[in-house]
Amino acid sequence: GDYGVDLIAEKETRRIAIQCKKYSKPVPNKAVQEIIAGASMYYANEMVVVSNTEYTKAAMILAEQHGVILLHHDVLNNL
């Protein structure tokens, strides 16, 4: 029921939809599809997928096409 969005982060005019994934294999493009679909449900103007592992090539291509930021959870403390 969350439309593929786990968190919403807001600051000033930024509304970021965040999808969190914990996988033992590279994250597939399904996670990117979910955040793209879900972001509009929450009127988000930015999209992020965060994971503990790397992303498949298909996920990276789809993310680039739609402006989705793909992050590894290790970088969160530096944001």
C-alpha positions as CSV (number, residue, x, y, z in Angstrom):
1,G,0.0,0.0,0.0
2,D,3.0,2.4,-0.1
3,Y,3.1,2.6,-3.9
4,G,6.7,1.7,-3.9
5,V,7.8,4.6,-1.6
6,D,9.2,3.8,1.8
7,L,10.1,7.3,2.9
8,I,9.4,10.9,2.0
9,A,12.0,13.5,2.8
10,E,11.1,17.2,2.6
11,K,13.1,20.4,2.8
12,E,11.8,23.7,1.5
13,T,10.6,23.0,-2.1
14,R,12.3,19.5,-2.3
15,R,10.1,16.5,-1.8
16,I,12.1,13.3,-2.2
17,A,10.5,9.8,-2.6
18,I,12.9,7.1,-1.3
19,Q,12.7,3.4,-1.9
20,C,14.9,1.2,0.4
21,K,16.0,-2.3,-0.7
22,K,18.0,-4.9,1.1
23,Y,19.2,-7.6,-1.3
24,S,21.9,-10.3,-1.5
25,K,22.1,-9.8,-5.3
26,P,22.3,-6.6,-7.4
27,V,19.1,-4.5,-7.2
28,P,17.0,-5.1,-10.4
29,N,15.2,-2.4,-12.4
30,K,11.9,-3.4,-10.6
31,A,13.0,-1.2,-7.7
32,V,13.5,1.7,-10.0
33,Q,10.1,1.1,-11.7
34,E,8.5,1.1,-8.2
35,I,9.9,4.5,-7.2
36,I,9.0,6.1,-10.6
37,A,5.4,4.9,-10.2
38,G,5.2,5.8,-6.5
39,A,6.8,9.2,-6.6
40,S,3.9,10.8,-8.5
41,M,1.4,9.4,-5.8
42,Y,3.2,11.5,-3.2
43,Y,3.9,14.5,-5.5
44,A,7.6,14.0,-5.1
45,N,10.0,16.0,-7.3
46,E,13.0,13.8,-6.7
47,M,13.5,10.0,-6.5
48,V,16.1,7.9,-4.8
49,V,16.7,4.2,-4.3
50,V,18.9,3.2,-1.5
51,S,20.4,-0.3,-1.1
52,N,23.0,-2.4,0.6
53,T,24.3,-3.7,-2.7
54,E,25.0,-2.7,-6.3
55,Y,22.5,-2.2,-9.1
56,T,22.0,-4.1,-12.3
57,K,22.8,-2.4,-15.6
58,A,19.1,-2.3,-16.5
59,A,18.4,-0.6,-13.2
60,M,21.1,2.0,-13.9
61,I,19.9,2.7,-17.4
62,L,16.3,3.1,-16.3
63,A,17.3,5.3,-13.4
64,E,19.3,7.6,-15.6
65,Q,16.4,7.9,-18.1
66,H,14.1,9.0,-15.3
67,G,16.4,11.0,-13.1
68,V,16.4,8.5,-10.2
69,I,19.4,8.6,-7.9
70,L,20.8,5.2,-7.0
71,L,22.7,5.2,-3.7
72,H,24.5,2.6,-1.5
73,H,23.6,2.9,2.1
74,D,27.2,3.6,3.1
75,V,26.9,7.2,1.6
76,L,23.9,8.2,3.7
77,N,26.0,9.7,6.5
78,N,27.8,11.9,4.0
79,L,24.6,13.5,2.7
